[in-house]
Amino acid sequence: MILGAPLLLLAAALLLTATVVAWGTAQSPRSLIVEYLPLRGSNVIDDALLAGREKRAVAAALLDLAVRGRVRLLTETAPKRKRGRKRPTIAIEVPQPDALSRDDLVLLDALFASSRGKRRRLSKHRDETAFRVRDLIRWHASQLRRAGLLATDGIAGPVLMQTGMVVLLIAVAVALIAFLAGGLLLGVLATAAVALLVAEIVVAARVSPRRFTAGATARRTHLDGLRQYMRLAEADRLRTLQSPHGAVGLPAGPEGDAVRLKLHERLLPYAVIFGMEREWTKVIAVDYRALDAELLAGLGGVAQSAADILNAAAALGDIVDVVGAIGSVVDAVGSAFDAAGLLGGLFDWTP
């Protein structure tokens, strides 16, 4: 009992601390102005990092390539899973390989390194892909640091995780010894501490290591304005929404729908960043169906990419899941390593 109460209080304190830190790192500046276009010259992966959504960065960047006509997104039916359900997977086709920039090639090599040529498929080796993607994210983060937008990564998340794991190990041992020795009350208190510590580790894993400088505030505020616009778009308020440069509202009829389709296509990568891809593809579908056949033919590549994106929307989760396959945390000198490695260091496990 003497040990159980302090252990439970320590577990509760760690959970509270992790919750506060996770909430603080997840906050972004709030924009008083609704924005409807990304900043000129902005990069989708950089914007994902600045928005605190780096696990969605490569999926968004891949969609950006599709919107710009650099690749076509294709869906391929995956083999049946244990429950008998099939989920489409992403493949790409590169119409003009020479039109790809160096950054485009780096992104495609990270996601589709196992295949070459005009058509590429997502690798079956998800861990290898995730490590390549993580290296790509690291490189973009280093560029943002050089630009003065990111500070050295914080260590709060890893410290809270390590502390929680050490105390968890102690709590599990105390609970086992207490129950074996017949100390029911101590066992119950230690078990409650175990539950709190497991929650604390889960919360600590969500602490973002990224620390933004004052120089990043303007860009992050703009991204929040863009997020607000896209939330409003779901409610079909685009026709009357006011922007810093005048009304976003467009004339009714096919021409207005065509302009809106182009705008919505351009914003779809940001819908992925903000976790709105399902809702946003519905917005695009409405605009796409509103176009008559003659105008649809005149749009050419824009309409084609809209169709490809709508057909492939169900498979976007595969790209996001690949990035999430490796949970990255940050050590004291700001270099990333995977959570499995952290566990291995504490408990002598292997990744």
C-alpha positions in Angstrom: 0.0 0.0 0.0 2.9 2.4 0.9 4.4 1.8 -2.6 1.1 1.6 -4.5 -0.3 5.1 -3.8 2.9 7.0 -4.9 3.2 4.7 -8.0 -0.4 5.5 -8.9 0.2 9.3 -8.4 3.4 9.2 -10.4 1.5 7.4 -13.3 -1.3 10.0 -13.2 1.2 12.9 -13.1 3.0 11.4 -16.2 -0.2 11.0 -18.1 -1.3 14.6 -17.3 2.1 15.9 -18.3 2.1 14.0 -21.6 -1.5 15.2 -22.3 -0.6 18.8 -21.8 2.6 18.6 -23.9 0.8 16.7 -26.7 -2.0 19.3 -26.7 0.6 22.2 -26.8 2.6 20.7 -29.7 -0.6 20.1 -31.7 -1.7 23.7 -31.6 -1.2 25.9 -34.6 -1.7 29.7 -35.1 -5.3 30.6 -35.8 -6.0 32.7 -38.9 -8.6 35.5 -38.8 -8.7 35.4 -42.6 -10.0 32.5 -44.7 -7.5 31.6 -47.5 -8.4 29.7 -50.6 -5.0 29.2 -52.3 -1.6 27.9 -51.1 1.2 30.5 -50.9 2.9 31.0 -54.2 6.0 28.8 -54.5 5.1 26.7 -51.5 6.0 23.0 -51.4 3.4 20.4 -50.3 5.7 18.4 -48.1 7.1 21.6 -46.5 3.5 22.7 -45.8 2.6 19.4 -44.3 5.5 19.7 -41.9 4.6 23.3 -41.0 1.0 22.2 -40.4 2.2 19.4 -38.1 0.9 16.7 -40.4 4.1 15.1 -41.7 2.7 11.6 -41.8 0.4 12.7 -44.6 3.1 14.6 -46.5 4.0 12.1 -49.1 0.4 11.1 -49.9 -0.4 14.8 -50.4 2.7 15.3 -52.5 1.8 12.3 -54.7 -1.7 13.8 -55.3 0.0 17.1 -56.1 1.9 15.3 -58.9 -1.3 13.9 -60.2 -3.0 17.3 -60.1 -0.1 18.8 -62.0 -0.3 16.1 -64.6 3.1 14.6 -63.9 1.6 11.2 -63.0 -1.7 9.4 -63.4 -3.0 7.6 -60.3 -4.3 4.1 -61.0 -6.0 1.6 -58.7 -5.2 -2.1 -58.7 -7.2 -4.7 -56.8 -5.2 -6.1 -53.9 -5.3 -9.8 -53.0 -8.0 -10.9 -50.7 -7.3 -10.4 -47.0 -8.1 -12.8 -44.2 -11.6 -11.4 -43.8 -12.2 -11.7 -47.5 -12.2 -8.0 -48.3 -10.3 -6.5 -51.2 -8.8 -3.0 -50.9 -7.6 -1.2 -54.0 -3.9 -0.2 -53.9 -2.1 2.7 -55.6 -0.1 2.4 -58.8 1.1 5.3 -60.9 1.8 5.8 -64.6 4.3 8.4 -65.7 3.3 9.8 -69.1 6.4 11.9 -69.6 9.3 10.9 -67.4 11.4 13.7 -68.7 8.9 16.2 -67.3 9.7 15.1 -63.7 11.8 17.4 -61.7 14.5 16.1 -59.3 12.2 16.5 -56.3 9.5 14.6 -58.2 11.9 11.7 -58.8 13.1 11.7 -55.2 9.5 11.4 -54.0 8.6 8.6 -56.5 11.8 6.7 -55.7 10.9 6.8 -52.0 7.5 5.4 -52.6 8.0 3.2 -55.6 11.7 2.3 -55.5 11.1 -1.4 -56.3 9.8 -0.6 -59.8 10.9 1.5 -62.7 9.5 2.5 -66.1 6.3 4.3 -66.9 4.2 2.3 -64.5 5.2 1.9 -60.9 3.6 0.0 -58.0 3.8 0.5 -54.3 6.4 -1.8 -52.9 5.3 -4.8 -50.8 8.1 -4.1 -48.4 6.3 -1.5 -46.4 9.0 -1.1 -43.7 11.7 -0.3 -46.3 9.4 2.2 -48.0 8.6 3.8 -44.6 12.3 4.2 -43.9 12.9 5.9 -47.3 9.9 8.2 -46.7 11.2 9.1 -43.3 14.6 10.0 -44.7 12.8 12.2 -47.3 10.9 13.9 -44.5 14.1 14.4 -42.6 15.7 16.1 -45.6 12.7 18.5 -45.9 12.9 19.3 -42.2 16.6 20.1 -42.5 15.8 22.5 -45.3 13.2 24.2 -43.2 15.7 24.6 -40.4 18.2 26.2 -42.8 15.4 28.6 -43.8 14.8 29.5 -40.2 11.3 28.0 -40.0 12.1 25.0 -37.7 14.2 24.9 -34.5 16.0 21.9 -33.3 13.6 19.1 -32.6 12.3 18.8 -29.1 13.0 15.9 -26.7 9.8 16.0 -24.6 8.1 13.1 -26.4 11.1 10.7 -26.2 11.8 11.6 -22.5 8.1 11.1 -21.6 8.1 7.7 -23.5 11.2 6.5 -21.8 10.2 7.5 -18.4 6.7 6.0 -18.9 8.2 2.7 -20.0 10.6 2.5 -17.1 7.9 3.2 -14.6 5.6 0.8 -16.4 8.1 -2.0 -16.0 8.3 -1.2 -12.3 4.5 -1.1 -12.0 4.1 -4.5 -13.7 6.6 -6.1 -11.4 4.9 -4.6 -8.3 1.5 -5.8 -9.5 2.8 -9.4 -10.1 4.6 -9.6 -6.8 1.6 -8.1 -4.9 -0.9 -10.6 -6.3 1.4 -13.5 -5.7 2.0 -12.4 -2.1 -1.7 -11.9 -1.5 -1.5 -8.1 -1.3 -4.8 -7.4 -3.1 -4.9 -3.6 -2.5 -1.3 -3.0 -3.6 -2.0 -5.2 -6.6 -5.1 -3.2 -7.6 -3.3 0.1 -7.2 -0.3 -1.1 -9.3 -2.7 -2.5 -12.0 -4.4 0.9 -12.1 -0.9 2.5 -12.5 -0.2 0.1 -15.3 -3.3 1.2 -17.2 -2.5 4.9 -16.7 1.1 4.3 -17.9 0.0 2.5 -21.0 -2.2 5.5 -21.8 0.7 7.9 -21.0 3.0 6.1 -23.5 0.3 6.3 -26.2 -0.2 10.0 -25.6 3.6 10.6 -25.4 4.0 9.0 -28.8 1.7 11.7 -30.2 3.9 14.5 -29.0 5.2 16.3 -32.1 9.0 16.7 -32.0 8.8 19.7 -34.3 9.4 23.1 -32.8 8.5 26.1 -35.0 10.3 29.5 -35.0 8.6 32.8 -35.0 9.5 33.1 -38.7 7.2 30.2 -39.5 4.1 31.8 -37.9 3.0 33.6 -41.1 3.1 30.4 -43.2 1.4 28.4 -40.5 -1.3 31.0 -40.1 -1.9 30.9 -43.8 -2.2 27.2 -43.7 -4.8 27.4 -41.0 -6.8 29.9 -43.1 -6.7 27.4 -46.0 -7.9 24.7 -43.6 -10.8 26.9 -42.6 -11.7 27.5 -46.2 -11.8 23.8 -47.0 -14.0 23.1 -44.0 -16.5 25.8 -45.3 -16.3 24.3 -48.7 -17.8 21.1 -47.4 -20.9 23.0 -46.6 -21.1 24.5 -50.2 -20.5 28.1 -49.1 -17.9 28.8 -51.7 -20.1 31.0 -53.8 -20.4 33.7 -51.1 -17.1 33.2 -49.1 -15.0 36.3 -49.0 -11.2 36.2 -49.4 -8.5 38.8 -48.8 -8.6 39.5 -52.6 -12.3 39.7 -53.1 -15.2 37.3 -53.4 -14.4 33.7 -54.1 -18.0 33.3 -55.3 -18.1 32.3 -59.0 -20.9 32.7 -61.5 -23.4 30.0 -61.8 -23.3 27.6 -64.7 -20.7 25.4 -66.5 -17.9 28.0 -66.7 -18.2 28.7 -63.0 -18.2 25.0 -62.2 -15.1 24.5 -64.4 -13.2 27.2 -62.6 -14.2 25.7 -59.3 -13.1 22.3 -60.4 -9.7 23.6 -61.2 -9.5 25.3 -57.8 -10.7 22.2 -55.9 -8.2 20.0 -57.7 -5.4 22.2 -56.8 -6.5 22.1 -53.1 -6.9 18.3 -52.9 -3.3 17.7 -51.7 -4.1 20.0 -48.8 -7.3 18.1 -48.1 -5.0 15.0 -47.6 -2.8 17.1 -45.3 -5.7 18.1 -43.2 -7.4 14.7 -43.2 -10.3 15.8 -45.4 -9.7 13.7 -48.5 -13.0 11.8 -48.3 -15.1 14.9 -47.9 -13.1 16.8 -50.4 -13.4 14.2 -53.2 -17.1 14.5 -52.8 -16.8 18.2 -53.4 -14.8 17.6 -56.5 -17.3 14.9 -57.7 -20.2 17.4 -57.5 -18.2 19.9 -59.7 -17.1 17.2 -62.0 -20.7 15.9 -62.6 -21.9 19.5 -63.1 -19.9 19.9 -66.3 -21.5 19.3 -69.6 -19.8 17.0 -72.2 -18.5 19.8 -74.4 -16.9 21.8 -71.6 -15.5 18.6 -70.1 -13.7 17.8 -73.3 -12.3 21.3 -73.4 -10.8 20.9 -70.0 -8.6 18.1 -71.2 -6.0 17.1 -68.6 -7.7 18.8 -65.8 -10.8 16.8 -66.2 -8.8 13.6 -66.7 -6.8 14.1 -63.5 -10.1 14.8 -61.6 -11.4 11.4 -62.9 -8.2 9.6 -61.9 -8.2 11.2 -58.5 -11.8 10.3 -57.8 -11.2 6.7 -58.9 -8.1 6.3 -56.7 -9.4 8.1 -53.6 -10.3 4.9 -51.8 -6.6 3.8 -52.1 -5.1 6.9 -50.6 -5.0 5.3 -47.2 -2.4 2.9 -48.4 0.1 5.7 -48.8 -0.7 7.3 -45.5 -0.5 3.9 -43.8 3.0 3.2 -45.2 4.3 6.4 -43.5 2.6 5.4 -40.3 4.3 2.0 -40.3 7.4 3.6 -38.7 6.7 5.7 -35.6 9.5 8.2 -35.3 10.7 9.9 -32.2 13.6 12.2 -31.6 16.7 11.7 -29.5 18.6 14.3 -27.5 20.6 15.6 -30.5 17.5 15.9 -32.7 18.1 12.9 -34.9 15.1 10.6 -35.5 14.9 6.9 -34.8 12.1 4.5 -34.7 10.0 3.6 -31.7 10.8 -0.1 -32.0 14.4 0.8 -31.5 13.5 2.7 -28.4 11.7 -0.3 -27.0 14.7 -2.4 -27.8 17.0 -0.2 -25.9 14.9 -0.3 -22.8 13.9 -4.0 -22.7 16.5 -5.6 -24.9 14.0 -6.4 -27.6 14.7 -6.6 -31.3 12.8 -4.3 -33.7 
